[in-house]
Amino acid sequence: MDLALTPPLREFQDEVRTWLAEHLVGEFRRHRGVGFSFDDHAWDLRLAWDRELAAGRWLCIGWPEEYGGRGASVDEQLLFQLEYARADAPYRATSQGQDLFGPTLLAFGSPEQKRRFLPKITAVQELWGQGFSEPGSGSDLASLRTRALLDGDEWVIDGQKIWTSGGVYADWLYVLCRTNPAAPRHKGISMLLVPADQPGVDVRPIRNIMGTSEFCEIFFNGARTAADMVVGEVDGGWSVAMGALGTERGTTLLAEHLRFQHEIDEMTTAARETGQHRSAMMRAELAHAWALARIIEWNGRRLMSTLKHDDGNAAAQASISKVFASTTHRRIGELAMQAKGAASELVGADYDLDRLQQVLLASRAESIYGGTTQIQLNLLAERTLGLPREPRPKDGPA
Ligand SMILES: Cc1cc2nc3c(=O)[nH]c(=O)nc-3n(C[C@H](O)[C@H](O)[C@H](O)COP(=O)(O)OP(=O)(O)OC[C@H]3O[C@@H](n4cnc5c(N)ncnc54)[C@H](O)[C@@H]3O)c2cc1C
């Protein structure tokens, strides 16, 4: 992508840098780089940071101003992401609403829904959780069984979701429900917006490998939401969900190489401290990790370019970026433990993991959420290489 900085873009970049330098201070600065997209380390501090960004109107800057955005251009959005990652600011606690649900609502929501929900996301007043996966319906999402029936002017929802990130903090859930069991699997699903705080919704945290409970199970027992809380058409939720997953697979990775670079820098420091840097193997691995971060950078730029020019290759490019970044991050996590040597096996009191230990553990999930590596490879094989489709469950009534 050609990101030659025109004078207005340079001015914008200066504005972002100045704001970050003035506001990423004190506790926020001490917590640079804290958290991951799917992690709730230092949650309260990250939430406070999101509110700081909101006060400066630096959340969702690509959204129209009427919803709290800045109507920023694609280049400005990319520049912001790059500067943000370069400053190593904390991961945003409310990324579910900002990066996943919000863009989906912008693309598919009604004008009333956009007016109702988007400003509360940019003001960090309402948090969102994604209720797609169910036990037995992850990769094969179209087999989902959570049902919604219209009862007067309300939907009544029964079923179970699992792995809902940020579910314990969510005020609202965007939930895929089967609204027409007689229709073919992909055609009887709707995306409903459901208030989380009600007697019919039971949220149960799941403890993860990092010792936190960022995701949860959610049980719906006669949960209710208003009849107009459907995004897109009733029974047309499949294409809405695919739009949401496309966002999850792609644009959230655009500045990832800079995150990786901070980790590689930290790992290089650790290798110097333990003397590992004298090993030829370690030096080669560190150089390789650096080169992989550069490839991720170019993958991100290629993806941005396909999005900007709408050339129809965005889905394939997003899959490539996701597979490459998640595989690389695992490798960085493992290498970081070698760089730390024996100290890598020690954790602080209360299972207090340091940043590199968090990378090792958190990166295990990156090849799973947002569509597993195997599913991305299937998509690339079929849609990009034109290989035969793998056998699918019969597309009859669900
Ligand atoms: C940290 C984390 C956060 C998450 N957050 C959310 C969330 O907020 N909301 C939400 O709805 N979900 C969330 N998920 C769930 C995630 O989307 C699913 O875990 C994922 O889609 C895989 O589904 P599954 O776990 O049921 O595994 P399965 O689909 O059962 O897959 C098991 C294994 O089989 C492989 N496999 C399956 N089908 C095929 C195939 N056709 N060809 C080849 N291999 C195949 C998979 O690649 C995988 O290795 C999260 C998951 C994690 C780890």
The ligand as an SDF file (V2000), in Angstrom:
LIG
                    3D

 53 58  0  0  0  0  0  0  0  0999 V2000
   -9.8340  -17.0170   23.3750 C   0  0  0  0  0  0  0  0  0  0  0  0
  -11.0970  -17.3340   22.6200 C   0  0  0  0  0  0  0  0  0  0  0  0
  -12.0710  -16.3650   22.5340 C   0  0  0  0  0  0  0  0  0  0  0  0
  -13.2680  -16.6450   21.8600 C   0  0  0  0  0  0  0  0  0  0  0  0
  -14.2530  -15.6860   21.8380 N   0  0  0  0  0  0  0  0  0  0  0  0
  -15.4440  -15.9620   21.2710 C   0  0  0  0  0  0  0  0  0  0  0  0
  -16.5230  -15.0250   21.3280 C   0  0  0  0  0  0  0  0  0  0  0  0
  -16.3660  -13.9310   21.8630 O   0  0  0  0  0  0  0  0  0  0  0  0
  -17.7080  -15.3670   20.7910 N   0  0  0  0  0  0  0  0  0  0  0  0
  -17.9060  -16.5750   20.1820 C   0  0  0  0  0  0  0  0  0  0  0  0
  -19.0080  -16.8090   19.6990 O   0  0  0  0  0  0  0  0  0  0  0  0
  -16.9100  -17.4980   20.1070 N   0  0  0  0  0  0  0  0  0  0  0  0
  -15.6890  -17.2140   20.6420 C   0  0  0  0  0  0  0  0  0  0  0  0
  -14.6690  -18.1510   20.5950 N   0  0  0  0  0  0  0  0  0  0  0  0
  -14.9480  -19.4530   20.0080 C   0  0  0  0  0  0  0  0  0  0  0  0
  -14.2680  -19.7200   18.6780 C   0  0  0  0  0  0  0  0  0  0  0  0
  -14.8820  -18.9920   17.6400 O   0  0  0  0  0  0  0  0  0  0  0  0
  -14.3480  -21.2390   18.4310 C   0  0  0  0  0  0  0  0  0  0  0  0
  -13.5510  -21.8570   19.4350 O   0  0  0  0  0  0  0  0  0  0  0  0
  -13.8060  -21.6170   17.0650 C   0  0  0  0  0  0  0  0  0  0  0  0
  -14.6800  -21.2020   16.0560 O   0  0  0  0  0  0  0  0  0  0  0  0
  -13.6140  -23.1480   16.9350 C   0  0  0  0  0  0  0  0  0  0  0  0
  -14.7630  -23.8360   17.3150 O   0  0  0  0  0  0  0  0  0  0  0  0
  -14.7090  -25.0350   18.3910 P   0  0  0  0  0  0  0  0  0  0  0  0
  -13.9900  -24.5330   19.6040 O   0  0  0  0  0  0  0  0  0  0  0  0
  -16.1000  -25.5220   18.5570 O   0  0  0  0  0  0  0  0  0  0  0  0
  -13.7910  -26.1420   17.7450 O   0  0  0  0  0  0  0  0  0  0  0  0
  -14.2200  -27.1790   16.6020 P   0  0  0  0  0  0  0  0  0  0  0  0
  -14.9650  -26.4710   15.5320 O   0  0  0  0  0  0  0  0  0  0  0  0
  -14.8560  -28.3460   17.2470 O   0  0  0  0  0  0  0  0  0  0  0  0
  -12.8020  -27.5850   16.0150 O   0  0  0  0  0  0  0  0  0  0  0  0
  -11.9320  -28.5070   16.6860 C   0  0  0  0  0  0  0  0  0  0  0  0
  -10.7450  -28.7720   15.7650 C   0  0  0  0  0  0  0  0  0  0  0  0
  -11.1860  -29.3740   14.5340 O   0  0  0  0  0  0  0  0  0  0  0  0
  -10.7750  -28.5890   13.4140 C   0  0  0  0  0  0  0  0  0  0  0  0
  -11.8050  -28.5860   12.3930 N   0  0  0  0  0  0  0  0  0  0  0  0
  -13.1260  -28.3590   12.5640 C   0  0  0  0  0  0  0  0  0  0  0  0
  -13.7790  -28.4110   11.3830 N   0  0  0  0  0  0  0  0  0  0  0  0
  -12.8420  -28.6760   10.4420 C   0  0  0  0  0  0  0  0  0  0  0  0
  -12.8940  -28.8450    9.0310 C   0  0  0  0  0  0  0  0  0  0  0  0
  -14.0350  -28.7450    8.3550 N   0  0  0  0  0  0  0  0  0  0  0  0
  -11.7210  -29.0990    8.3780 N   0  0  0  0  0  0  0  0  0  0  0  0
  -10.5400  -29.2040    9.0440 C   0  0  0  0  0  0  0  0  0  0  0  0
  -10.4400  -29.0630   10.3970 N   0  0  0  0  0  0  0  0  0  0  0  0
  -11.5760  -28.7900   11.0750 C   0  0  0  0  0  0  0  0  0  0  0  0
  -10.5730  -27.1910   13.9730 C   0  0  0  0  0  0  0  0  0  0  0  0
   -9.6900  -26.4270   13.1600 O   0  0  0  0  0  0  0  0  0  0  0  0
  -10.0210  -27.4810   15.3580 C   0  0  0  0  0  0  0  0  0  0  0  0
   -8.6420  -27.7410   15.2770 O   0  0  0  0  0  0  0  0  0  0  0  0
  -13.4580  -17.8980   21.2360 C   0  0  0  0  0  0  0  0  0  0  0  0
  -12.4410  -18.8650   21.2960 C   0  0  0  0  0  0  0  0  0  0  0  0
  -11.2760  -18.5840   21.9920 C   0  0  0  0  0  0  0  0  0  0  0  0
  -10.1910  -19.6320   22.0410 C   0  0  0  0  0  0  0  0  0  0  0  0
  1  2  1  0
  2  3  1  0
  2 52  2  0
  3  4  2  0
  4  5  1  0
  4 50  1  0
  5  6  2  0
  6  7  1  0
  6 13  1  0
  7  8  2  0
  7  9  1  0
  9 10  1  0
 10 11  2  0
 10 12  1  0
 12 13  2  0
 13 14  1  0
 14 15  1  0
 14 50  1  0
 15 16  1  0
 16 17  1  0
 16 18  1  0
 18 19  1  0
 18 20  1  0
 20 21  1  0
 20 22  1  0
 22 23  1  0
 23 24  1  0
 24 25  2  0
 24 26  1  0
 24 27  1  0
 27 28  1  0
 28 29  2  0
 28 30  1  0
 28 31  1  0
 31 32  1  0
 32 33  1  0
 33 34  1  0
 33 48  1  0
 34 35  1  0
 35 36  1  0
 35 46  1  0
 36 37  1  0
 36 45  1  0
 37 38  2  0
 38 39  1  0
 39 40  1  0
 39 45  2  0
 40 41  1  0
 40 42  2  0
 42 43  1  0
 43 44  2  0
 44 45  1  0
 46 47  1  0
 46 48  1  0
 48 49  1  0
 50 51  2  0
 51 52  1  0
 52 53  1  0
M  END
$$$$
